[in-house]
């Protein structure tokens, strides 16, 4: 069988999940509150497994039922590191978690808890560990201390610890399980110091170790609530360049971004920063989701506040300080079984999930779509997040696409947070090449021939393979395939062309003995690697078309019913061939359009993560395609709101298919009569629907813009004294417009809104026309009346009652240069004005109110018209 589409090779993107068979954890120092804390190791698995947890004289073995969190309470006096034991090698103090040979991989978590003390971490398998780590901690208060705790996972491991002051400490581990807790006798924040394998040590290129960091206890930002911080560190080769962070539900949070190289450019929610080696960016009081990207690898930690100031907007809310290391988007997962602890007095438990917006519909918890709604990360809408309350100890998370998740819990002065699971980079691993599908994967497929591939950090001289402790196979070492690993590492790939067929579902161990070349400081020693791999069942493809008689414009939806044949994996790969020479589809339930009726052989192959693809399932279908109308709806020109009704006739069916049509939308009748006043201003959508007796209908939409006209506030009647002039005072609102007056006689200009009108011998009518940018016009008329003379009033009462408080001279505004003088009965001038419209007589002189009585005025128009004189009575 040949898979007709998939021929990809995924070795260059290979990574190791947090599932494994061999783990090391540690119980670091903490500051007790009345009660000393204990540590519990929780083990989960997708399948029934068997695990032993040991430390010193403590050893406990339990069966691990599928999808169940099983606790191992480690004896405190065998594992706990006292403060006074810091900065010294402690023999056999690490906690060893080992799956019984032949049993499936598991996931491990550690939870430290006591009264008012709680912290938890995901524990990483040995194969995912690295050679270099940076400590991630937080600003320490005066009671606790930051720490970095190191664990030897193999004998004769030499490490170099680079202190923040520039000093370098050498740490020599003799045995696997030895521990070293680095702690200063001060409050220094250890974030940014790093530790690495000593390159000068023999076999240094294959050495790995585990690292944990945190605080014995602290407050974060406020109050006196305290909790320890505890997280296993990711090696730098498992750092990424892209992270999403969802808020702790109903709480503020803090982010730290740590760089391992100089000139690391970081974009945090659209803001740019530059960090150098060991430097970190700190962002506080965050309540919205965050998206962080960089040009070089970074580590990102998320923190919860002390209970007293954790609430959004400030104030107290349940829960105390905690730290969780986030996983980069590059290392997301598709399936994990995790636990959510209730100890110690945890009353609220949640899971935050970040994944591609387009794939959120495939995410499930225990096989069901979670309650709650997904929210877009505004800084990068390609990703969304969800916050899900949890009330069980164990939860299985799964999706067809990758996701990142953290689990966290809060109680009164309690908290924990940790990664639910992740993928991690590694520099040596086993791949299985399926010779049927031509895919590389971590597992083999039942009954399908496979080769084995070994990826190494340096070239090999010889390789010996051994399956399940049986026969030894020595494959010739030829020139390796050089590949690029995660974060740009150069790796060397060797193939054992076994063409091996394994007939049943099973687990196996491949032991590989390798003589490495000497490259630089990496000595060419002989190394033995042990890899566990599964043999998965081959999925069975199945599908049905939703219907076979379809309209030409519609498509046939194909419903996938394939089975993975595995209780722990779901089908999440599909390759469809629709039998009409169209491109294949990789959707689960695709919709495909056929252009004509006929018989088509549709083929489906279904697969799961791990590379197993089903046999191709062919199915002959007879498709009937019913002709559908083809509609054209041309653009409709904009219309002015005062234009009156128009008939819309821009839509039509072009294939001559019989049927009836209707229009619908704001302001339009079914027959196409559109009234802009009914529709109103703005852009409106008009729908043209064509109904066919066969039921194959179609519709098209088009928009029409209703434009506004200019509007005016003006007087219809204007009065001007003969020989005078007056500037119009017309106010307008609405869109911008051009103006035109007709006739233009007697106007200072005919193309402005407010020209000056000069007097004439007789009354005159003017028409004002406005035309907007959208070519919408409107007209208004005014009549200019000619007045023979001024009409001054003979009395006024300036008493402040708002009536007749000034002396009124009717029509004087059309004589703008008129001279007005007022005298008292003694001939003293008490008022003078050269522009009475701007300066009127209010019955005052030199700031004092004039007495009641009779005054005399002289009005000189200064335009050749005779002067007016007469008495003026002032009344109070």
C-alpha positions in Angstrom: 0.0 0.0 0.0 1.2 3.5 -0.8 -0.3 6.5 1.0 -1.3 8.8 -1.8 -0.5 12.2 -0.1 1.5 12.0 3.0 5.2 11.5 2.4 6.6 14.0 4.9 9.6 13.4 7.2 9.3 14.9 10.6 12.7 14.2 12.0 13.8 17.8 11.8 11.0 18.8 14.1 11.2 15.9 16.5 10.7 16.5 20.2 10.1 14.5 23.4 7.0 14.8 25.5 6.8 15.0 29.3 5.7 11.4 29.2 8.5 9.0 30.2 9.7 6.0 32.1 12.5 7.6 34.2 12.3 10.8 36.3 14.1 12.6 39.1 12.5 15.1 41.5 13.6 16.9 44.6 12.2 18.3 47.8 13.9 21.7 48.4 14.0 23.9 51.5 10.8 25.8 52.5 9.8 28.0 55.4 7.1 26.3 57.4 4.0 27.9 58.9 3.5 26.0 62.2 3.4 22.7 60.2 6.3 21.3 58.2 5.4 20.4 54.6 5.4 17.1 52.9 5.9 16.2 49.2 3.6 14.0 47.2 4.4 12.6 43.7 1.4 12.2 41.5 1.6 9.7 38.6 -0.9 9.6 35.7 -0.9 7.6 32.5 -3.1 7.2 29.4 -2.8 3.4 29.8 -2.5 1.0 32.8 1.1 1.2 34.1 3.3 0.3 37.0 5.7 2.7 38.9 8.2 2.7 41.7 9.1 5.9 43.6 12.1 5.8 45.8 14.4 8.1 47.9 17.0 6.9 50.4 15.4 4.1 52.3 11.9 5.0 51.1 10.5 2.9 48.2 6.9 2.4 47.1 5.5 0.6 44.1 1.9 1.0 42.8 -0.1 0.2 39.8 -1.3 3.2 37.8 -4.8 2.8 36.3 -5.4 4.6 33.1 -6.4 8.3 33.4 -6.1 8.3 37.2 -3.8 10.3 39.4 -2.0 8.0 41.9 -0.3 9.7 44.9 3.1 8.6 46.4 3.8 10.4 49.7 7.5 10.4 50.0 9.0 10.1 53.5 10.0 13.6 54.5 13.1 12.7 56.4 14.6 10.9 53.4 14.0 13.7 50.8 13.7 17.1 52.5 16.7 19.5 52.2 17.2 21.6 55.3 18.5 25.2 54.9 21.6 24.4 56.7 22.4 21.7 54.1 22.5 24.2 51.3 25.7 24.6 49.2 26.8 21.0 49.7 26.4 17.7 47.8 23.8 15.5 49.4 24.1 11.9 48.5 21.0 9.9 47.4 18.6 12.8 48.3 16.8 12.9 44.9 13.4 11.3 44.4 13.6 8.7 41.7 10.4 7.8 39.7 10.8 4.6 37.5 8.3 2.8 35.4 8.6 -1.0 35.5 10.2 -2.3 32.3 7.7 -3.2 29.7 4.9 -0.9 31.1 3.6 2.3 29.3 5.0 5.8 29.8 3.6 8.0 32.6 3.4 11.6 33.5 4.8 12.8 36.9 3.9 15.8 39.1 5.2 16.9 42.5 3.2 18.8 45.1 4.7 20.3 48.3 2.0 21.2 50.8 1.2 21.9 54.5 -0.9 24.4 56.4 -0.6 27.7 54.4 2.2 26.3 52.2 1.6 24.9 48.7 3.7 24.6 45.5 3.7 22.2 42.6 5.6 21.4 39.4 5.5 19.2 36.4 8.4 16.7 36.5 10.4 16.0 33.3 11.6 12.6 32.1 15.4 12.0 31.8 15.4 12.0 28.0 14.0 15.6 27.9 16.7 16.9 30.3 19.5 19.1 29.0 23.0 20.4 29.7 22.3 24.1 30.5 19.7 25.8 32.7 19.0 29.4 33.8 17.5 30.0 37.2 14.0 31.6 37.4 13.0 33.0 40.8 11.5 36.3 42.1 12.4 39.3 44.2 12.9 38.0 47.7 11.6 39.5 50.9 13.6 39.4 54.1 12.2 36.1 55.5 12.8 33.6 52.7 15.6 32.8 50.3 15.9 32.1 46.6 17.3 28.7 45.7 18.5 26.6 42.7 18.6 22.9 43.3 20.5 20.5 41.0 20.0 16.7 40.6 22.5 14.3 39.1 20.7 11.8 36.8 23.8 9.8 36.1 27.1 9.1 37.8 30.3 11.2 37.4 28.6 14.5 36.4 30.6 17.7 36.7 28.7 21.0 36.6 29.8 24.7 36.4 27.5 27.2 38.2 27.9 30.8 37.1 27.0 33.1 39.9 25.6 36.5 39.3 28.8 38.1 40.6 30.9 36.4 38.0 32.3 33.6 40.1 32.1 30.0 38.9 31.4 27.1 41.2 32.4 23.6 40.3 30.0 20.9 41.4 31.1 17.2 41.2 28.4 14.6 41.5 29.6 11.1 42.1 26.3 9.1 41.9 23.0 9.4 40.2 20.5 10.8 42.7 23.0 13.2 44.4 21.6 16.7 45.0 23.1 20.2 45.4 21.0 23.1 46.7 22.6 26.5 45.9 21.4 29.2 48.3 22.9 32.6 49.3 22.7 33.9 52.9 20.9 37.1 51.6 17.8 38.1 49.8 19.3 38.2 46.3 17.1 37.3 43.4 18.9 34.4 41.6 17.1 34.9 38.3 19.6 34.9 35.5 22.4 32.8 36.9 23.1 29.7 35.0 24.5 26.2 35.4 25.9 23.9 32.7 27.8 20.6 32.2 31.6 21.1 32.3 32.7 20.6 28.7 36.2 19.6 29.9 34.7 16.5 31.5 34.9 13.2 29.6 31.7 12.2 27.9 30.3 15.8 28.6 28.3 15.9 25.3 25.9 13.2 26.5 25.6 14.2 30.2 22.3 15.5 31.4 21.0 16.7 34.8 17.8 18.2 36.3 17.4 21.6 37.9 14.7 23.2 40.1 14.3 26.8 41.3 12.1 28.9 43.4 11.9 30.4 46.9 11.7 28.9 50.4 8.7 31.4 50.8 7.9 35.0 49.9 5.2 37.6 49.4 4.7 39.0 45.9 4.0 42.8 45.8 2.0 43.2 49.0 0.7 41.9 52.3 2.0 39.2 54.6 0.6 36.1 52.9 3.4 33.7 52.0 4.0 30.6 49.9 7.1 28.8 48.5 7.9 28.8 44.8 8.9 25.5 43.2 9.3 24.7 39.5 11.5 22.3 37.5 13.5 24.3 34.9 13.4 23.6 31.2 16.9 23.3 29.6 17.7 26.1 27.2 17.4 23.9 24.2 13.7 23.5 25.1 13.1 27.3 25.3 11.1 28.8 22.5 10.4 32.1 20.7 6.6 32.3 20.9 4.5 32.1 24.1 0.8 32.8 25.0 -0.3 33.6 28.6 -3.8 33.4 29.8 -4.8 35.3 33.1 -5.4 33.5 36.3 -9.2 33.6 36.5 -10.4 36.8 38.2 -6.9 37.7 39.2 -4.0 39.9 38.2 -0.7 38.3 37.1 2.9 39.1 36.5 5.2 37.9 33.6 9.0 37.6 33.5 10.8 37.0 30.2 14.4 35.8 30.6 17.0 35.8 27.8 20.0 33.4 27.3 21.7 35.5 24.6 22.8 39.1 24.1 20.6 41.3 21.8 17.4 39.3 22.3 14.6 41.3 20.8 11.3 40.7 22.7 7.9 41.8 21.6 5.4 41.9 24.5 1.8 42.6 23.5 3.1 44.9 20.7 5.8 46.6 22.7 9.5 46.0 21.8 12.3 45.4 24.3 15.9 44.2 24.0 17.5 41.9 26.6 21.0 40.6 27.1 22.2 37.3 28.4 20.7 36.7 31.9 18.5 39.8 31.8 14.8 39.6 32.3 11.7 41.8 31.4 9.1 42.2 34.1 5.5 43.1 33.4 3.0 43.6 36.3 -0.7 44.2 37.0 -1.7 42.2 33.9 -5.4 41.3 33.5 -5.6 40.6 29.8 -4.0 37.7 27.9 -0.4 38.2 26.7 1.4 37.2 23.5 5.2 37.2 23.7 7.6 36.6 20.7 11.3 37.0 20.2 14.1 36.6 17.7 16.1 34.3 20.0 14.9 31.7 22.6 13.5 32.9 25.8 12.0 31.5 29.0 8.7 32.9 30.3 7.3 32.6 33.9 3.9 33.6 35.1 3.3 34.7 38.7 0.2 35.1 40.9 0.1 37.9 43.6 -0.1 37.6 47.3 -3.7 37.1 48.4 -4.0 40.6 49.8 -3.6 42.3 46.4 -4.4 39.6 43.9 -7.9 40.7 42.8 -8.4 42.7 39.6 -8.5 46.3 40.6 -6.7 45.6 43.8 -7.9 44.0 47.1 -7.9 40.5 48.4 -9.1 37.3 46.7 -8.4 33.6 47.5 -4.9 32.4 46.7 -1.3 33.2 47.5 2.0 33.7 45.5 3.0 31.2 42.9 5.2 30.8 39.8 4.7 28.6 36.7 7.0 28.2 33.8 5.1 28.5 30.6 5.7 26.3 27.6 6.5 27.8 24.2 3.9 27.4 21.4 6.6 25.5 19.4 6.4 22.7 22.0 2.6 22.3 22.3 0.9 19.0 22.9 -2.3 17.2 21.7 -3.1 14.8 24.5 -2.2 14.6 28.2 -3.7 13.2 31.4 -3.0 15.6 34.3 -4.0 15.9 38.0 -5.5 18.8 39.9 -4.7 18.5 43.6 -7.1 19.4 46.5 -4.3 19.5 49.1 -3.8 21.6 51.2 -7.2 23.3 51.5 -7.4 24.1 47.8 -11.0 25.1 47.1 -10.8 26.5 43.5 -9.1 24.5 40.6 -8.8 25.7 37.0 -7.1 24.9 33.7 -5.9 27.6 31.3 -5.5 26.5 27.7 -3.9 28.4 24.8 -4.2 27.2 21.2 -4.9 28.3 17.6 -8.2 30.0 17.3 -9.0 27.9 14.2 -8.7 24.6 16.2 -10.5 25.5 19.5 -13.6 23.5 18.5 -11.5 20.2 18.7 -10.4 20.7 22.3 -11.9 18.3 24.9 -11.7 17.5 28.6 -12.4 13.9 29.3 -13.8 13.5 25.9 -16.3 16.4 26.2 -16.3 20.0 25.0 -15.6 22.2 28.1 -18.0 24.7 29.4 -17.1 28.3 29.0 -16.1 30.3 26.0 -12.9 30.8 24.1 -11.5 34.3 24.0 -9.2 35.9 21.4 -5.7 37.0 22.4 -5.9 40.5 21.0 -2.2 40.8 20.6 -2.3 37.9 18.2 -5.8 36.8 17.1 -4.4 33.6 15.6 -4.5 32.3 19.2 -7.3 32.0 21.8 -7.6 30.9 25.4 -10.1 29.4 27.7 -10.3 29.2 31.6 -12.0 26.0 32.8 -13.1 25.2 36.4 -12.1 21.7 37.4 -13.5 19.5 40.2 -11.8 16.2 39.6 -8.3 15.0 40.5 -7.6 13.6 37.0 -8.4 15.1 33.6 -7.5 14.1 30.1 -7.0 17.0 27.7 -7.0 16.3 24.0 -7.3 18.2 20.7 -6.7 17.6 17.0 -4.2 20.4 17.1 -1.5 21.4 19.6 -2.3 23.3 22.8 -0.5 24.6 25.9 -2.1 24.2 29.3 -1.4 25.1 32.9 -3.2 23.7 36.0 -3.6 25.8 39.1 -5.5 26.0 42.3 -6.3 28.5 45.1 -7.4 28.3 48.7 -7.2 30.5 51.8 -3.5 31.4 51.8 -2.8 28.5 49.4 -1.9 28.2 45.8 -0.2 26.0 43.2 0.4 26.2 39.4 2.3 24.0 37.0 2.4 23.1 33.3 -0.2 20.4 32.5 2.3 18.9 29.9 4.6 19.8 27.1 7.0 18.7 24.4 10.7 19.3 24.8 13.7 19.3 22.6 16.4 16.7 22.9 19.7 16.1 21.1 19.4 12.3 20.9 16.3 10.2 20.3 14.9 7.3 18.4 12.6 7.5 15.4 10.8 4.7 13.6 10.4 5.1 9.9 7.2 3.5 8.6 8.1 2.0 5.2 4.4 2.0 4.2 3.6 5.6 4.9 7.2 7.0 4.6 6.6 8.8 7.9 9.0 9.1 10.9 7.4 8.8 14.3 8.1 7.8 17.9 6.1 4.6 17.5 5.7 1.7 15.1 2.5 0.4 13.5 1.1 -3.1 13.8 1.9 -5.3 10.7 3.7 -2.5 8.8 7.4 -2.8 8.1 9.6 -0.3 9.8 13.2 0.9 9.9 14.9 2.6 13.0 16.6 5.9 13.0 19.0 7.2 15.7 19.6 10.9 16.1 22.8 12.0 17.9 24.5 15.2 18.8 27.9 14.1 17.3 28.9 11.7 14.5 29.2 8.0 15.3 31.9 5.4 14.5 29.9 2.3 15.2 26.3 1.5 16.2 24.9 -1.8 17.7 21.1 -2.3 18.0 19.3 -4.6 20.4 15.6 -5.1 20.7 14.1 -6.2 24.0 17.4 -7.7 25.1 17.4 -10.2 22.3 19.6 -10.5 19.2 22.2 -7.9 18.6 22.3 -6.2 15.2 25.2 -4.2 14.0 24.3 -1.9 11.1 27.0 -0.3 9.0 27.7 3.3 9.8 27.5 5.4 6.6 27.6 9.1 6.2 24.8 10.4 8.4 21.9 12.6 7.3 22.6 16.0 8.9 19.4 17.6 10.2 18.5 20.8 12.0 16.9 20.2 15.4 14.8 22.5 17.5 16.3 25.9 18.0 18.9 25.3 15.2 20.9 22.5 16.8 23.0 20.4 14.3 22.1 16.7 14.6 23.3 13.5 12.9 20.7 10.8 11.8 21.7 7.2 11.3 19.3 4.5 9.9 19.0 0.8 10.7 17.2 -0.6 7.6 15.5 -3.4 9.6 12.2 -3.5 7.6 10.9 -5.1 10.8 7.2 -6.1 11.1 5.7 -6.4 14.6 2.4 -8.3 14.5 0.6 -7.0 17.6 0.1 -4.0 19.8 2.9 -3.9 22.4 5.7 -1.9 24.1 9.3 -2.5 23.4 12.8 -1.3 24.4 15.5 -0.6 21.8 19.0 -0.5 23.3 21.6 1.2 21.2 25.4 1.1 21.9 27.2 3.9 20.1 30.9 4.7 19.7 31.0 8.5 19.1 33.7 10.4 17.3 35.8 12.9 19.1 34.5 16.3 18.1 36.0 19.4 19.8 35.7 19.0 23.5 33.2 16.1 23.1 35.3 12.9 23.6 34.5 9.9 21.5 33.4 7.6 24.3 31.1 4.6 24.0 27.5 5.4 25.1 24.5 3.2 25.6 21.0 4.6 25.0 17.7 3.0 26.0 14.5 4.0 24.2 11.0 2.8 24.9 8.6 2.7 21.9 5.1 1.6 21.3 3.6 -0.5 18.5 0.2 1.1 17.8 -2.8 -0.4 16.0 -3.4 0.7 12.5 -6.5 2.9 12.3 -9.6 1.8 10.3 -11.0 4.4 7.9 -14.7 4.8 7.5 -16.9 7.5 6.1 -20.3 8.4 4.6 -21.5 11.2 2.3 -24.2 13.3 3.9 -26.2 13.3 0.7 -25.6 12.4 -3.0 -28.1 14.7 -4.8 -26.9 18.2 -4.5 -27.4 21.6 -6.1 -24.6 22.8 -8.4 -23.6 25.6 -6.0 -23.6 23.3 -3.0 -21.1 20.6 -2.0 -21.3 17.1 -0.6 -20.3 16.9 3.1 -18.3 13.7 3.9 -18.7 12.5 7.5 -15.6 10.8 8.9 -16.3 7.7 11.0 -12.8 6.4 11.3 -11.5 4.6 14.4 -8.0 4.8 15.8 -8.4 1.2 17.3 -6.5 2.7 20.3 -8.0 3.7 23.7 -5.4 6.4 24.2 -5.2 8.1 20.7 -7.8 9.7 18.6 -7.8 10.0 14.8 -6.5 13.4 13.9 -5.1 13.0 10.4 -7.2 12.6 7.2 -6.3 12.4 3.5 -9.3 12.5 1.1 -9.2 11.9 -2.6 -12.6 12.8 -4.2 -12.0 11.0 -7.4 -12.3 14.0 -9.8 -8.6 15.0 -10.0 -9.2 17.8 -7.5 -6.6 18.5 -4.8 -6.8 16.2 -1.7 -8.3 17.5 1.5 -6.9 17.0 5.0 -10.0 18.1 6.9 -12.0 15.7 9.1 -15.4 16.4 7.5 -14.7 18.2 4.2 -17.3 19.6 1.9 -16.5 19.0 -1.8 -18.2 20.4 -4.9 -18.6 18.2 -7.9 -19.1 20.1 -11.2 -21.2 17.4 -12.9 -23.2 14.2 -12.2 -21.4 10.9 -12.4 -19.8 8.0 -10.5 -16.8 8.9 -8.4 -14.4 6.7 -6.4 -13.7 8.5 -3.1 -10.7 7.4 -1.0 -9.9 8.0 2.6 -6.9 7.3 4.7 -7.1 8.2 8.4 -4.2 8.4 10.9 -3.1 9.3 14.4 -0.2 11.1 16.1 2.7 8.6 15.9 2.5 8.0 12.2 0.0 5.1 11.9 -2.2 5.6 8.8 -5.1 3.3 7.8 -5.3 1.4 4.6 -6.9 3.4 1.9 -10.7 3.0 2.0 -12.3 3.4 -1.5 -16.0 3.9 -1.9 -17.9 4.4 -5.2 -20.6 7.1 -5.0 -23.1 8.2 -7.6 -23.5 12.0 -7.5 -26.5 13.9 -9.1 -25.7 17.6 -9.6 -28.8 19.7 -10.1 -28.2 23.0 -12.1 -28.3 26.0 -9.9 -29.1 29.6 -10.9 -26.2 32.0 -11.6 -26.8 35.5 -10.4 -25.1 38.7 -11.3 -25.8 41.8 -9.1 -24.1 44.9 -10.5 -23.1 47.8 -8.4 -25.7 50.4 -7.5 -24.8 54.0 -7.7 -25.1 56.1 -4.6 -28.4 58.0 -4.2 -29.2 61.3 -2.5 -31.8 61.1 0.3 -34.0 63.7 -1.4 -33.8 62.0 -4.8 -37.1 60.2 -4.5 -37.8 56.5 -5.2 -35.8 54.6 -7.8 -36.2 51.1 -9.3 -33.3 48.7 -8.6 -32.8 46.5 -11.7 -29.0 45.6 -11.4 -29.6 42.0 -10.4 -30.4 39.1 -12.9 -30.1 35.4 -13.4 -27.8 34.6 -16.3 -28.3 31.0 -17.2 -32.0 31.1 -18.1 -33.1 28.8 -15.3 -36.8 29.2 -14.6 -37.8 30.7 -11.3 -39.0 33.8 -9.5 -37.1 36.5 -7.8 -37.5 39.0 -5.0 -35.6 41.9 -3.4 -35.3 42.5 0.3 -33.6 45.0 2.6 -34.1 48.4 4.2 -36.2 50.7 2.1 -36.8 48.3 -0.8 -40.0 46.5 -1.9 -40.0 42.9 -3.2 -40.3 44.3 -6.8 -37.2 46.5 -6.4 -38.6 50.0 -5.6 -36.1 51.7 -3.3 -37.0 54.8 -1.3 -34.0 56.4 0.3 -36.0 58.3 2.9 -37.4 55.1 4.2 -34.0 53.4 4.2 -32.3 56.4 5.9 -28.8 57.7 5.6 -25.9 55.2 5.4 -24.9 52.1 3.5 -27.7 49.4 3.1 -27.5 45.8 1.9 -29.9 44.8 -0.7 -30.5 41.0 -1.3 -31.7 39.5 -4.6 -33.1 36.0 -4.1 -33.8 33.7 -7.0 -36.1 30.7 -6.2 -36.0 27.6 -8.5 -38.8 25.0 -8.4 -36.1 22.3 -7.9 -35.1 23.9 -4.6 -31.7 24.9 -5.9 -31.9 28.6 -5.0 -29.4 31.3 -4.9 -29.0 34.9 -3.7 -26.6 37.7 -4.1 -26.2 40.9 -2.2 -25.2 44.4 -3.2 -24.9 47.7 -1.2 -26.4 51.1 -1.9 -25.3 54.3 -0.2 -27.8 56.9 0.8 -26.1 60.3 0.8 -27.1 63.4 2.8 -27.7 66.9 1.5 -26.5 70.2 3.0 -29.0 71.8 5.4 -29.4 75.5 6.4 -30.7 77.7 9.2 -31.7 81.0 7.5 -34.4 83.7 7.4 -36.6 83.7 4.3 -37.1 87.5 4.5 -34.1 89.9 4.7 -34.5 93.7 5.3 -32.1 96.3 4.0 -32.3 100.1 4.1 -32.1 101.7 0.7 -28.5 102.7 0.2 -27.3 100.1 2.8 -25.7 96.7 2.8 -25.9 93.5 4.9 -23.8 90.3 5.2 -26.0 87.3 5.4 -25.8 85.1 8.5 -26.7 81.6 7.2 -25.7 78.5 9.3 -25.2 75.1 7.6 -24.7 71.5 8.8 -24.4 68.2 7.1 -21.8 67.3 4.5 -19.4 69.8 2.8 -20.9 71.6 -0.2 -20.3 74.1 -2.9 -22.7 77.1 -3.1 -24.2 79.2 -5.9 -26.5 82.2 -5.7 -28.9 83.3 -8.5 -29.1 86.0 -9.6 -25.7 87.4 -8.8 -26.7 91.0 -9.1 -26.4 93.0 -5.8 -24.1 90.4 -4.2 -20.5 90.7 -3.2 -19.9 87.1 -4.5 -22.3 84.4 -5.8 -20.2 81.4 -4.8 -20.0 81.7 -1.0 -22.6 80.8 1.7 -22.8 84.3 3.2 -22.2 87.1 0.7 -22.8 90.8 1.3 -26.1 92.0 -0.2 -26.3 95.6 -1.4 -29.5 97.6 -1.6 -31.5 98.1 -4.8 -34.5 100.2 -5.7 -37.0 97.3 -5.2 -37.4 94.0 -3.4 -35.5 91.0 -5.0 -35.7 87.2 -4.7 -32.5 85.1 -4.5 -32.1 81.3 -4.9 -29.3 79.5 -3.0 -28.2 76.1 -4.5 -25.8 73.7 -2.6 -24.0 70.7 -4.2 -22.2 68.2 -1.9 -19.2 66.1 -2.7 -21.6 63.3 -3.5 -23.4 65.5 -6.0 -26.5 65.8 -3.8 -28.1 69.3 -4.4 -30.7 71.3 -2.5 -32.1 74.8 -3.0 -33.5 77.5 -0.7 -35.0 81.0 -1.6 -34.8 84.3 0.3 -36.5 87.7 -0.4 -34.6 90.9 0.2 -36.9 93.7 1.2 -35.9 97.4 0.6 -36.7 99.8 3.5 -37.0 103.6 3.0 -35.5 104.8 6.4 -34.3 104.0 9.8 -36.9 103.5 12.5 -35.5 104.4 15.9 -37.7 103.8 18.9 -38.6 106.9 21.0 -38.2 105.2 24.4 -36.5 102.2 26.2 -36.2 100.9 29.8 -32.7 99.7 30.8 -33.8 98.1 34.1 -32.3 94.7 33.6 -35.5 92.8 33.1 -34.4 91.6 29.6 -37.0 93.7 27.8 -36.0 96.9 26.0 -32.8 97.1 27.9 -31.0 98.7 25.0 -32.2 101.4 22.6 -33.3 99.8 19.4 -32.8 101.4 15.9 -34.5 99.2 13.4 -32.5 98.3 10.2 -29.4 100.2 11.3 -27.3 97.0 10.7 -27.6 97.8 6.9 -25.9 101.1 7.5 -22.7 99.8 9.0 -20.9 103.2 9.1 -23.7 105.2 10.8 -22.7 107.8 13.4 -25.0 107.9 16.5 -24.9 110.6 19.2 -27.1 111.1 22.3 -27.3 114.3 24.5 -28.9 115.1 27.8 -31.1 118.2 28.2 -28.0 120.2 29.2 -26.4 119.5 25.8 -23.8 117.1 27.3 -23.1 114.1 25.0 -23.6 110.9 26.9 -23.2 108.4 24.0 -21.2 108.1 20.8 -20.8 105.2 18.2 -19.5 104.8 14.7 -21.0 101.3 14.4 -24.2 101.0 16.3 -24.5 97.3 15.6 -21.3 96.7 17.6 -21.8 99.4 20.3 -25.3 100.1 21.5 -26.8 102.5 24.0 -27.6 100.9 27.3 -28.6 104.0 29.3 -25.1 104.3 31.0 -22.5 107.0 30.9 -19.0 106.6 32.3 -20.0 103.4 33.9 -23.0 104.9 35.8 -26.7 104.5 35.1 -28.2 107.7 33.6 -31.3 109.2 35.3 -34.7 108.8 33.8 -35.8 111.6 31.6 -35.7 112.9 28.0 -32.6 112.7 25.9 -31.9 113.8 22.3 -30.3 111.8 19.4 -28.6 112.7 16.2 -28.2 109.8 13.6 -25.9 110.5 10.6 -26.0 107.6 8.1 -22.7 108.9 6.5 -23.9 107.7 3.1 -25.6 110.8 1.7 -28.9 110.1 3.4 -30.3 112.9 5.6 -29.6 112.9 9.3 -32.3 111.9 11.8 -33.0 113.7 15.1 -35.5 113.4 17.8 -36.2 112.9 21.5 -35.5 109.6 23.4 -37.2 108.9 26.7 -35.3 106.8 29.2 -37.6 104.9 31.7 -36.5 102.8 34.7 
